[in-house]
């Protein structure tokens, strides 16, 4: 019985050490996967942060163009309103002449 106890006393710690080693490798593998996923998240966030200044400049450009167009439209409307009030527009504008169409008879 003494030999049996010695074998058990040696086998039990050896089995526990082997099982602990397998668990340690699994933990290390999972830790690396987490680190890789975290790195991908950081990369995507950095890409987005790098694109924000470009987006801001694009919006500023469109806003400037819209402002220019709005000013031109407002000026054209003001000129037209002034022409209509002074009567120049009515002298310049001719009524459209309708051309005869074959189906009118």
Biopython code that builds the backbone (N, CA, C, O; Angstrom):
import numpy as np
from Bio.PDB.StructureBuilder import StructureBuilder

atoms = [
    (1, "UNK", "N", (0.809, -1.173, 0.000)),
    (1, "UNK", "CA", (0.000, 0.000, 0.000)),
    (1, "UNK", "C", (0.865, 1.254, 0.000)),
    (1, "UNK", "O", (0.459, 2.297, -0.512)),
    (2, "UNK", "N", (2.000, 1.153, 0.548)),
    (2, "UNK", "CA", (2.903, 2.279, 0.618)),
    (2, "UNK", "C", (3.341, 2.712, -0.789)),
    (2, "UNK", "O", (3.482, 3.910, -1.036)),
    (3, "UNK", "N", (3.553, 1.792, -1.695)),
    (3, "UNK", "CA", (3.960, 2.108, -3.066)),
    (3, "UNK", "C", (2.805, 2.785, -3.812)),
    (3, "UNK", "O", (2.998, 3.680, -4.635)),
    (4, "UNK", "N", (1.607, 2.319, -3.487)),
    (4, "UNK", "CA", (0.428, 2.914, -4.114)),
    (4, "UNK", "C", (0.269, 4.377, -3.697)),
    (4, "UNK", "O", (-0.070, 5.235, -4.512)),
    (5, "UNK", "N", (0.520, 4.643, -2.419)),
    (5, "UNK", "CA", (0.411, 6.026, -1.932)),
    (5, "UNK", "C", (1.479, 6.913, -2.573)),
    (5, "UNK", "O", (1.221, 8.072, -2.899)),
    (6, "UNK", "N", (2.684, 6.357, -2.750)),
    (6, "UNK", "CA", (3.756, 7.139, -3.363)),
    (6, "UNK", "C", (3.438, 7.448, -4.820)),
    (6, "UNK", "O", (3.704, 8.553, -5.294)),
    (7, "UNK", "N", (2.882, 6.498, -5.519)),
    (7, "UNK", "CA", (2.504, 6.748, -6.908)),
    (7, "UNK", "C", (1.407, 7.794, -6.994)),
    (7, "UNK", "O", (1.446, 8.675, -7.852)),
    (8, "UNK", "N", (0.431, 7.696, -6.107)),
    (8, "UNK", "CA", (-0.664, 8.664, -6.084)),
    (8, "UNK", "C", (-0.128, 10.051, -5.716)),
    (8, "UNK", "O", (-0.533, 11.061, -6.293)),
    (9, "UNK", "N", (0.790, 10.080, -4.745)),
    (9, "UNK", "CA", (1.363, 11.352, -4.301)),
    (9, "UNK", "C", (2.165, 11.994, -5.429)),
    (9, "UNK", "O", (2.207, 13.221, -5.510)),
    (10, "UNK", "N", (2.792, 11.226, -6.290)),
    (10, "UNK", "CA", (3.539, 11.777, -7.422)),
    (10, "UNK", "C", (2.628, 12.082, -8.612)),
    (10, "UNK", "O", (2.826, 13.081, -9.305)),
    (11, "UNK", "N", (1.645, 11.240, -8.847)),
    (11, "UNK", "CA", (0.773, 11.392, -10.014)),
    (11, "UNK", "C", (-0.182, 12.569, -9.852)),
    (11, "UNK", "O", (-0.453, 13.304, -10.802)),
    (12, "UNK", "N", (-0.681, 12.730, -8.647)),
    (12, "UNK", "CA", (-1.662, 13.802, -8.427)),
    (12, "UNK", "C", (-1.064, 15.181, -8.694)),
    (12, "UNK", "O", (-1.676, 15.936, -9.449)),
    (13, "UNK", "N", (0.082, 15.569, -8.134)),
    (13, "UNK", "CA", (0.651, 16.886, -8.455)),
    (13, "UNK", "C", (1.041, 17.011, -9.927)),
    (13, "UNK", "O", (0.927, 18.083, -10.522)),
    (14, "UNK", "N", (1.509, 15.881, -10.513)),
    (14, "UNK", "CA", (1.872, 15.923, -11.912)),
    (14, "UNK", "C", (0.641, 16.176, -12.785)),
    (14, "UNK", "O", (0.706, 16.967, -13.726)),
    (15, "UNK", "N", (-0.458, 15.526, -12.488)),
    (15, "UNK", "CA", (-1.698, 15.730, -13.234)),
    (15, "UNK", "C", (-2.203, 17.155, -13.051)),
    (15, "UNK", "O", (-2.639, 17.785, -14.015)),
    (16, "UNK", "N", (-2.148, 17.665, -11.834)),
    (16, "UNK", "CA", (-2.576, 19.050, -11.582)),
    (16, "UNK", "C", (-1.686, 20.047, -12.330)),
    (16, "UNK", "O", (-2.179, 21.041, -12.864)),
    (17, "UNK", "N", (-0.392, 19.785, -12.368)),
    (17, "UNK", "CA", (0.523, 20.683, -13.078)),
    (17, "UNK", "C", (0.229, 20.680, -14.573)),
    (17, "UNK", "O", (0.250, 21.733, -15.210)),
    (18, "UNK", "N", (-0.046, 19.500, -15.143)),
    (18, "UNK", "CA", (-0.364, 19.425, -16.563)),
    (18, "UNK", "C", (-1.676, 20.141, -16.866)),
    (18, "UNK", "O", (-1.785, 20.841, -17.873)),
    (19, "UNK", "N", (-2.660, 19.971, -16.010)),
    (19, "UNK", "CA", (-3.946, 20.632, -16.225)),
    (19, "UNK", "C", (-3.814, 22.138, -16.058)),
    (19, "UNK", "O", (-4.441, 22.903, -16.791)),
    (20, "UNK", "N", (-3.013, 22.560, -15.111)),
    (20, "UNK", "CA", (-2.812, 23.992, -14.909)),
    (20, "UNK", "C", (-2.094, 24.594, -16.110)),
    (20, "UNK", "O", (-2.394, 25.723, -16.498)),
    (21, "UNK", "N", (-1.154, 23.869, -16.705)),
    (21, "UNK", "CA", (-0.451, 24.344, -17.879)),
    (21, "UNK", "C", (-1.386, 24.534, -19.055)),
    (21, "UNK", "O", (-1.247, 25.506, -19.798)),
    (22, "UNK", "N", (-2.331, 23.638, -19.243)),
    (22, "UNK", "CA", (-3.303, 23.760, -20.331)),
    (22, "UNK", "C", (-4.182, 24.985, -20.111)),
    (22, "UNK", "O", (-4.475, 25.714, -21.059)),
    (23, "UNK", "N", (-4.593, 25.212, -18.905)),
    (23, "UNK", "CA", (-5.411, 26.377, -18.590)),
    (23, "UNK", "C", (-4.647, 27.665, -18.805)),
    (23, "UNK", "O", (-5.217, 28.655, -19.263)),
    (24, "UNK", "N", (-3.367, 27.668, -18.480)),
    (24, "UNK", "CA", (-2.545, 28.859, -18.657)),
    (24, "UNK", "C", (-2.414, 29.203, -20.138)),
    (24, "UNK", "O", (-2.500, 30.370, -20.521)),
    (25, "UNK", "N", (-2.207, 28.188, -20.962)),
    (25, "UNK", "CA", (-2.112, 28.438, -22.404)),
    (25, "UNK", "C", (-3.422, 28.991, -22.952)),
    (25, "UNK", "O", (-3.410, 29.886, -23.797)),
    (26, "UNK", "N", (-4.540, 28.472, -22.484)),
    (26, "UNK", "CA", (-5.843, 28.974, -22.926)),
    (26, "UNK", "C", (-6.022, 30.425, -22.527)),
    (26, "UNK", "O", (-6.511, 31.242, -23.308)),
    (27, "UNK", "N", (-5.622, 30.739, -21.303)),
    (27, "UNK", "CA", (-5.739, 32.122, -20.831)),
    (27, "UNK", "C", (-4.867, 33.041, -21.686)),
    (27, "UNK", "O", (-5.303, 34.130, -22.060)),
    (28, "UNK", "N", (-3.651, 32.618, -21.998)),
    (28, "UNK", "CA", (-2.756, 33.429, -22.817)),
    (28, "UNK", "C", (-3.327, 33.634, -24.222)),
    (28, "UNK", "O", (-3.254, 34.731, -24.774)),
    (29, "UNK", "N", (-3.893, 32.573, -24.794)),
    (29, "UNK", "CA", (-4.487, 32.665, -26.128)),
    (29, "UNK", "C", (-5.655, 33.647, -26.132)),
    (29, "UNK", "O", (-5.772, 34.480, -27.031)),
    (30, "UNK", "N", (-6.507, 33.545, -25.134)),
    (30, "UNK", "CA", (-7.655, 34.460, -25.048)),
    (30, "UNK", "C", (-7.186, 35.896, -24.827)),
    (30, "UNK", "O", (-7.764, 36.834, -25.377)),
    (31, "UNK", "N", (-6.133, 36.066, -24.018)),
    (31, "UNK", "CA", (-5.601, 37.408, -23.767)),
    (31, "UNK", "C", (-5.078, 38.024, -25.058)),
    (31, "UNK", "O", (-5.282, 39.215, -25.295)),
    (32, "UNK", "N", (-4.413, 37.242, -25.891)),
    (32, "UNK", "CA", (-3.920, 37.742, -27.171)),
    (32, "UNK", "C", (-5.068, 38.112, -28.105)),
    (32, "UNK", "O", (-4.987, 39.103, -28.831)),
    (33, "UNK", "N", (-6.125, 37.323, -28.087)),
    (33, "UNK", "CA", (-7.293, 37.643, -28.924)),
    (33, "UNK", "C", (-7.923, 38.958, -28.480)),
    (33, "UNK", "O", (-8.317, 39.774, -29.313)),
    (34, "UNK", "N", (-8.018, 39.161, -27.181)),
    (34, "UNK", "CA", (-8.582, 40.407, -26.652)),
    (34, "UNK", "C", (-7.699, 41.585, -27.049)),
    (34, "UNK", "O", (-8.204, 42.631, -27.457)),
    (35, "UNK", "N", (-6.382, 41.422, -26.930)),
    (35, "UNK", "CA", (-5.465, 42.505, -27.311)),
    (35, "UNK", "C", (-5.571, 42.836, -28.791)),
    (35, "UNK", "O", (-5.528, 44.005, -29.175)),
    (36, "UNK", "N", (-5.712, 41.799, -29.629)),
    (36, "UNK", "CA", (-5.843, 42.034, -31.070)),
    (36, "UNK", "C", (-7.143, 42.776, -31.383)),
    (36, "UNK", "O", (-7.151, 43.694, -32.203)),
    (37, "UNK", "N", (-8.231, 42.386, -30.739)),
    (37, "UNK", "CA", (-9.510, 43.058, -30.973)),
    (37, "UNK", "C", (-9.446, 44.511, -30.498)),
    (37, "UNK", "O", (-9.970, 45.408, -31.159)),
    (38, "UNK", "N", (-8.809, 44.736, -29.362)),
    (38, "UNK", "CA", (-8.669, 46.099, -28.841)),
    (38, "UNK", "C", (-7.836, 46.960, -29.795)),
    (38, "UNK", "O", (-8.134, 48.137, -29.996)),
    (39, "UNK", "N", (-6.804, 46.374, -30.373)),
    (39, "UNK", "CA", (-5.981, 47.105, -31.338)),
    (39, "UNK", "C", (-6.783, 47.480, -32.573)),
    (39, "UNK", "O", (-6.631, 48.583, -33.098)),
    (40, "UNK", "N", (-7.637, 46.575, -33.044)),
    (40, "UNK", "CA", (-8.472, 46.876, -34.207)),
    (40, "UNK", "C", (-9.442, 48.023, -33.908)),
    (40, "UNK", "O", (-9.681, 48.883, -34.756)),
    (41, "UNK", "N", (-9.988, 48.023, -32.709)),
    (41, "UNK", "CA", (-10.898, 49.104, -32.312)),
    (41, "UNK", "C", (-10.148, 50.437, -32.302)),
    (41, "UNK", "O", (-10.658, 51.447, -32.787)),
    (42, "UNK", "N", (-8.935, 50.430, -31.748)),
    (42, "UNK", "CA", (-8.143, 51.661, -31.706)),
    (42, "UNK", "C", (-7.809, 52.157, -33.109)),
    (42, "UNK", "O", (-7.835, 53.361, -33.368)),
    (43, "UNK", "N", (-7.495, 51.228, -34.018)),
    (43, "UNK", "CA", (-7.180, 51.600, -35.395)),
    (43, "UNK", "C", (-8.391, 52.252, -36.061)),
    (43, "UNK", "O", (-8.260, 53.278, -36.729)),
    (44, "UNK", "N", (-9.569, 51.653, -35.878)),
    (44, "UNK", "CA", (-10.782, 52.212, -36.494)),
    (44, "UNK", "C", (-11.110, 53.586, -35.913)),
    (44, "UNK", "O", (-11.495, 54.493, -36.651)),
    (45, "UNK", "N", (-10.962, 53.745, -34.619)),
    (45, "UNK", "CA", (-11.226, 55.050, -34.004)),
    (45, "UNK", "C", (-10.241, 56.104, -34.508)),
    (45, "UNK", "O", (-10.621, 57.255, -34.724)),
    (46, "UNK", "N", (-8.980, 55.716, -34.696)),
    (46, "UNK", "CA", (-7.986, 56.659, -35.201)),
    (46, "UNK", "C", (-8.304, 57.048, -36.636)),
    (46, "UNK", "O", (-8.148, 58.213, -37.004)),
    (47, "UNK", "N", (-8.749, 56.092, -37.461)),
    (47, "UNK", "CA", (-9.131, 56.417, -38.841)),
    (47, "UNK", "C", (-10.278, 57.415, -38.867)),
    (47, "UNK", "O", (-10.274, 58.364, -39.651)),
    (48, "UNK", "N", (-11.254, 57.190, -38.007)),
    (48, "UNK", "CA", (-12.381, 58.130, -37.953)),
    (48, "UNK", "C", (-11.918, 59.509, -37.512)),
    (48, "UNK", "O", (-12.340, 60.524, -38.066)),
    (49, "UNK", "N", (-11.050, 59.536, -36.513)),
    (49, "UNK", "CA", (-10.543, 60.820, -36.024)),
    (49, "UNK", "C", (-9.750, 61.535, -37.112)),
    (49, "UNK", "O", (-9.780, 62.763, -37.198)),
    (50, "UNK", "N", (-9.041, 60.774, -37.943)),
    (50, "UNK", "CA", (-8.272, 61.390, -39.029)),
    (50, "UNK", "C", (-9.182, 61.939, -40.123)),
    (50, "UNK", "O", (-8.803, 62.880, -40.821)),
    (51, "UNK", "N", (-10.364, 61.372, -40.283)),
    (51, "UNK", "CA", (-11.279, 61.819, -41.338)),
    (51, "UNK", "C", (-12.087, 63.049, -40.943)),
    (51, "UNK", "O", (-12.615, 63.737, -41.817)),
    (52, "UNK", "N", (-12.194, 63.337, -39.684)),
    (52, "UNK", "CA", (-13.025, 64.457, -39.228)),
    (52, "UNK", "C", (-12.555, 65.800, -39.805)),
    (52, "UNK", "O", (-13.396, 66.567, -40.273)),
    (53, "UNK", "N", (-11.251, 66.123, -39.794)),
    (53, "UNK", "CA", (-10.841, 67.411, -40.389)),
    (53, "UNK", "C", (-11.207, 67.517, -41.869)),
    (53, "UNK", "O", (-11.593, 68.591, -42.331)),
    (54, "UNK", "N", (-11.091, 66.420, -42.616)),
    (54, "UNK", "CA", (-11.481, 66.453, -44.032)),
    (54, "UNK", "C", (-12.973, 66.739, -44.171)),
    (54, "UNK", "O", (-13.383, 67.514, -45.035)),
    (55, "UNK", "N", (-13.771, 66.119, -43.331)),
    (55, "UNK", "CA", (-15.214, 66.333, -43.372)),
    (55, "UNK", "C", (-15.553, 67.784, -43.046)),
    (55, "UNK", "O", (-16.408, 68.386, -43.695)),
    (56, "UNK", "N", (-14.891, 68.336, -42.055)),
    (56, "UNK", "CA", (-15.137, 69.732, -41.667)),
    (56, "UNK", "C", (-14.797, 70.669, -42.831)),
    (56, "UNK", "O", (-15.555, 71.594, -43.121)),
    (57, "UNK", "N", (-13.668, 70.433, -43.493)),
    (57, "UNK", "CA", (-13.283, 71.286, -44.624)),
    (57, "UNK", "C", (-14.267, 71.163, -45.782)),
    (57, "UNK", "O", (-14.565, 72.150, -46.455)),
    (58, "UNK", "N", (-14.773, 69.951, -46.014)),
    (58, "UNK", "CA", (-15.759, 69.753, -47.081)),
    (58, "UNK", "C", (-17.032, 70.525, -46.781)),
    (58, "UNK", "O", (-17.586, 71.183, -47.662)),
    (59, "UNK", "N", (-17.492, 70.449, -45.552)),
    (59, "UNK", "CA", (-18.711, 71.162, -45.164)),
    (59, "UNK", "C", (-18.506, 72.669, -45.272)),
    (59, "UNK", "O", (-19.404, 73.388, -45.711)),
    (60, "UNK", "N", (-17.341, 73.145, -44.878)),
    (60, "UNK", "CA", (-17.057, 74.582, -45.001)),
    (60, "UNK", "C", (-17.090, 75.021, -46.459)),
    (60, "UNK", "O", (-17.618, 76.086, -46.778)),
    (61, "UNK", "N", (-16.524, 74.198, -47.346)),
    (61, "UNK", "CA", (-16.532, 74.521, -48.770)),
    (61, "UNK", "C", (-17.936, 74.596, -49.333)),
    (61, "UNK", "O", (-18.264, 75.523, -50.073)),
    (62, "UNK", "N", (-18.774, 73.617, -48.983)),
    (62, "UNK", "CA", (-20.160, 73.639, -49.449)),
    (62, "UNK", "C", (-20.920, 74.830, -48.872)),
    (62, "UNK", "O", (-21.727, 75.449, -49.565)),
    (63, "UNK", "N", (-20.662, 75.150, -47.607)),
    (63, "UNK", "CA", (-21.339, 76.293, -46.990)),
    (63, "UNK", "C", (-20.961, 77.594, -47.690)),
    (63, "UNK", "O", (-21.809, 78.462, -47.899)),
    (64, "UNK", "N", (-19.692, 77.729, -48.051)),
    (64, "UNK", "CA", (-19.243, 78.938, -48.751)),
    (64, "UNK", "C", (-19.905, 79.030, -50.126)),
    (64, "UNK", "O", (-20.337, 80.103, -50.546)),
    (65, "UNK", "N", (-19.981, 77.896, -50.820)),
    (65, "UNK", "CA", (-20.619, 77.884, -52.138)),
    (65, "UNK", "C", (-22.103, 78.220, -52.015)),
    (65, "UNK", "O", (-22.628, 79.001, -52.810)),
    (66, "UNK", "N", (-22.780, 77.643, -51.034)),
    (66, "UNK", "CA", (-24.199, 77.923, -50.830)),
    (66, "UNK", "C", (-24.419, 79.396, -50.514)),
    (66, "UNK", "O", (-25.381, 79.999, -50.990)),
    (67, "UNK", "N", (-23.532, 79.977, -49.712)),
    (67, "UNK", "CA", (-23.666, 81.391, -49.367)),
    (67, "UNK", "C", (-23.509, 82.257, -50.613)),
    (67, "UNK", "O", (-24.259, 83.214, -50.809)),
    (68, "UNK", "N", (-22.537, 81.921, -51.451)),
    (68, "UNK", "CA", (-22.321, 82.684, -52.689)),
    (68, "UNK", "C", (-23.546, 82.598, -53.595)),
    (68, "UNK", "O", (-24.001, 83.604, -54.139)),
    (69, "UNK", "N", (-24.065, 81.403, -53.748)),
    (69, "UNK", "CA", (-25.247, 81.220, -54.600)),
    (69, "UNK", "C", (-26.445, 81.969, -54.021)),
    (69, "UNK", "O", (-27.195, 82.600, -54.765)),
    (70, "UNK", "N", (-26.631, 81.908, -52.710)),
    (70, "UNK", "CA", (-27.744, 82.610, -52.075)),
    (70, "UNK", "C", (-27.641, 84.112, -52.302)),
    (70, "UNK", "O", (-28.638, 84.776, -52.582)),
    (71, "UNK", "N", (-26.431, 84.639, -52.179)),
    (71, "UNK", "CA", (-26.236, 86.088, -52.392)),
    (71, "UNK", "C", (-26.545, 86.449, -53.844)),
    (71, "UNK", "O", (-27.199, 87.459, -54.103)),
    (72, "UNK", "N", (-26.086, 85.640, -54.787)),
    (72, "UNK", "CA", (-26.354, 85.914, -56.202)),
    (72, "UNK", "C", (-27.850, 85.850, -56.511)),
    (72, "UNK", "O", (-28.362, 86.679, -57.264)),
    (73, "UNK", "N", (-28.549, 84.878, -55.938)),
    (73, "UNK", "CA", (-29.996, 84.767, -56.165)),
    (73, "UNK", "C", (-30.717, 85.968, -55.565)),
    (73, "UNK", "O", (-31.630, 86.518, -56.180)),
    (74, "UNK", "N", (-30.307, 86.377, -54.356)),
    (74, "UNK", "CA", (-30.940, 87.528, -53.709)),
    (74, "UNK", "C", (-30.713, 88.803, -54.522)),
    (74, "UNK", "O", (-31.620, 89.622, -54.669)),
    (75, "UNK", "N", (-29.501, 88.965, -55.048)),
    (75, "UNK", "CA", (-29.221, 90.153, -55.863)),
    (75, "UNK", "C", (-30.035, 90.133, -57.154)),
    (75, "UNK", "O", (-30.561, 91.165, -57.570)),
    (76, "UNK", "N", (-30.141, 88.967, -57.790)),
    (76, "UNK", "CA", (-30.920, 88.866, -59.028)),
    (76, "UNK", "C", (-32.390, 89.165, -58.765)),
    (76, "UNK", "O", (-33.041, 89.829, -59.572)),
    (77, "UNK", "N", (-32.915, 88.683, -57.650)),
    (77, "UNK", "CA", (-34.321, 88.971, -57.308)),
    (77, "UNK", "C", (-34.528, 90.457, -57.056)),
    (77, "UNK", "O", (-35.537, 91.036, -57.458)),
    (78, "UNK", "N", (-33.556, 91.063, -56.384)),
    (78, "UNK", "CA", (-33.670, 92.497, -56.112)),
    (78, "UNK", "C", (-33.639, 93.302, -57.408)),
    (78, "UNK", "O", (-34.395, 94.260, -57.564)),
    (79, "UNK", "N", (-32.773, 92.918, -58.329)),
    (79, "UNK", "CA", (-32.714, 93.611, -59.617)),
    (79, "UNK", "C", (-34.011, 93.429, -60.394)),
    (79, "UNK", "O", (-34.503, 94.368, -61.020)),
    (80, "UNK", "N", (-34.558, 92.234, -60.353)),
    (80, "UNK", "CA", (-35.805, 91.963, -61.056)),
    (80, "UNK", "C", (-36.949, 92.767, -60.434)),
    (80, "UNK", "O", (-37.773, 93.344, -61.143)),
    (81, "UNK", "N", (-36.985, 92.797, -59.103)),
    (81, "UNK", "CA", (-38.041, 93.571, -58.441)),
    (81, "UNK", "C", (-37.920, 95.053, -58.783)),
    (81, "UNK", "O", (-38.933, 95.722, -58.990)),
    (82, "UNK", "N", (-36.698, 95.572, -58.846)),
    (82, "UNK", "CA", (-36.495, 96.975, -59.219)),
    (82, "UNK", "C", (-36.908, 97.223, -60.661)),
    (82, "UNK", "O", (-37.476, 98.270, -60.971)),
    (83, "UNK", "N", (-36.632, 96.277, -61.540)),
    (83, "UNK", "CA", (-37.008, 96.443, -62.945)),
    (83, "UNK", "C", (-38.514, 96.399, -63.112)),
    (83, "UNK", "O", (-39.073, 97.148, -63.914)),
    (84, "UNK", "N", (-39.173, 95.531, -62.364)),
    (84, "UNK", "CA", (-40.631, 95.439, -62.464)),
    (84, "UNK", "C", (-41.267, 96.726, -61.943)),
    (84, "UNK", "O", (-42.216, 97.230, -62.544)),
    (85, "UNK", "N", (-40.766, 97.256, -60.849)),
    (85, "UNK", "CA", (-41.330, 98.482, -60.272)),
    (85, "UNK", "C", (-41.101, 99.686, -61.184)),
    (85, "UNK", "O", (-41.955, 100.569, -61.261)),
    (86, "UNK", "N", (-39.981, 99.733, -61.865)),
    (86, "UNK", "CA", (-39.708, 100.892, -62.720)),
    (86, "UNK", "C", (-40.369, 100.771, -64.092)),
    (86, "UNK", "O", (-40.406, 101.742, -64.848)),
    (87, "UNK", "N", (-40.872, 99.628, -64.407)),
    (87, "UNK", "CA", (-41.563, 99.449, -65.672)),
    (87, "UNK", "C", (-40.650, 98.988, -66.792)),
    (87, "UNK", "O", (-41.125, 98.745, -67.901)),
    (88, "UNK", "N", (-39.388, 98.864, -66.545)),
    (88, "UNK", "CA", (-38.457, 98.417, -67.578)),
    (88, "UNK", "C", (-38.765, 96.988, -67.983)),
    (88, "UNK", "O", (-38.680, 96.635, -69.159)),
    (89, "UNK", "N", (-39.112, 96.190, -67.036)),
    (89, "UNK", "CA", (-39.349, 94.768, -67.304)),
    (89, "UNK", "C", (-40.540, 94.573, -68.231)),
    (89, "UNK", "O", (-40.499, 93.718, -69.116)),
    (90, "UNK", "N", (-41.600, 95.351, -68.043)),
    (90, "UNK", "CA", (-42.783, 95.168, -68.879)),
    (90, "UNK", "C", (-42.526, 95.613, -70.315)),
    (90, "UNK", "O", (-43.112, 95.051, -71.240)),
    (91, "UNK", "N", (-41.657, 96.618, -70.526)),
    (91, "UNK", "CA", (-41.320, 97.045, -71.882)),
    (91, "UNK", "C", (-40.414, 96.012, -72.564)),
    (91, "UNK", "O", (-40.499, 95.786, -73.771)),
    (92, "UNK", "N", (-39.550, 95.397, -71.760)),
    (92, "UNK", "CA", (-38.592, 94.452, -72.314)),
    (92, "UNK", "C", (-39.238, 93.120, -72.631)),
    (92, "UNK", "O", (-38.880, 92.457, -73.604)),
    (93, "UNK", "N", (-40.169, 92.743, -71.820)),
    (93, "UNK", "CA", (-40.806, 91.441, -71.982)),
    (93, "UNK", "C", (-41.863, 91.502, -73.061)),
    (93, "UNK", "O", (-42.714, 92.391, -73.043)),
    (94, "UNK", "N", (-41.826, 90.610, -73.962)),
    (94, "UNK", "CA", (-42.839, 90.515, -75.010)),
    (94, "UNK", "C", (-43.709, 89.314, -74.718)),
    (94, "UNK", "O", (-43.227, 88.291, -74.232)),
    (95, "UNK", "N", (-44.951, 89.433, -75.004)),
    (95, "UNK", "CA", (-45.795, 88.252, -74.809)),
    (95, "UNK", "C", (-45.376, 87.164, -75.796)),
    (95, "UNK", "O", (-45.017, 87.450, -76.938)),
    (96, "UNK", "N", (-45.427, 85.956, -75.354)),
    (96, "UNK", "CA", (-45.041, 84.841, -76.219)),
    (96, "UNK", "C", (-46.120, 84.623, -77.272)),
    (96, "UNK", "O", (-47.313, 84.585, -76.969)),
    (97, "UNK", "N", (-45.682, 84.485, -78.487)),
    (97, "UNK", "CA", (-46.605, 84.226, -79.568)),
    (97, "UNK", "C", (-46.763, 82.727, -79.720)),
    (97, "UNK", "O", (-45.794, 81.973, -79.807)),
    (98, "UNK", "N", (-47.974, 82.342, -79.748)),
    (98, "UNK", "CA", (-48.224, 80.923, -79.863)),
    (98, "UNK", "C", (-48.234, 80.537, -81.330)),
    (98, "UNK", "O", (-48.956, 81.137, -82.126)),
    (99, "UNK", "N", (-47.454, 79.557, -81.686)),
    (99, "UNK", "CA", (-47.417, 79.120, -83.064)),
    (99, "UNK", "C", (-48.600, 78.172, -83.310)),
    (99, "UNK", "O", (-49.000, 77.426, -82.416)),
    (100, "UNK", "N", (-49.138, 78.208, -84.492)),
    (100, "UNK", "CA", (-50.287, 77.336, -84.779)),
    (100, "UNK", "C", (-49.835, 75.884, -84.752)),
    (100, "UNK", "O", (-48.749, 75.527, -85.208)),
    (101, "UNK", "N", (-50.718, 75.068, -84.197)),
    (101, "UNK", "CA", (-50.441, 73.641, -84.167)),
    (101, "UNK", "C", (-51.438, 72.936, -85.056)),
    (101, "UNK", "O", (-52.594, 73.350, -85.143)),
    (102, "UNK", "N", (-51.008, 71.878, -85.716)),
    (102, "UNK", "CA", (-51.904, 71.217, -86.666)),
    (102, "UNK", "C", (-53.160, 70.659, -86.021)),
    (102, "UNK", "O", (-54.187, 70.576, -86.693)),
    (103, "UNK", "N", (-53.133, 70.285, -84.797)),
    (103, "UNK", "CA", (-54.307, 69.689, -84.169)),
    (103, "UNK", "C", (-55.290, 70.720, -83.609)),
    (103, "UNK", "O", (-56.383, 70.362, -83.170)),
    (104, "UNK", "N", (-54.896, 72.020, -83.625)),
    (104, "UNK", "CA", (-55.821, 73.057, -83.148)),
    (104, "UNK", "C", (-56.942, 73.347, -84.166)),
    (104, "UNK", "O", (-58.000, 73.857, -83.799)),
    (105, "UNK", "N", (-56.712, 73.033, -85.381)),
    (105, "UNK", "CA", (-57.769, 73.165, -86.375)),
    (105, "UNK", "C", (-57.742, 74.392, -87.101)),
    (105, "UNK", "O", (-58.588, 74.614, -87.967)),
]
sb = StructureBuilder()
sb.init_structure("model")
sb.init_model(0)
sb.init_chain("A")
sb.init_seg("    ")
for serial, (resi, resn, name, xyz) in enumerate(atoms, 1):
    if name == "N":
        sb.init_residue(resn, " ", resi, " ")
    sb.init_atom(name, np.array(xyz, "f"), 0.0, 1.0, " ", f" {name:<3s}", serial, name[0])
structure = sb.get_structure()
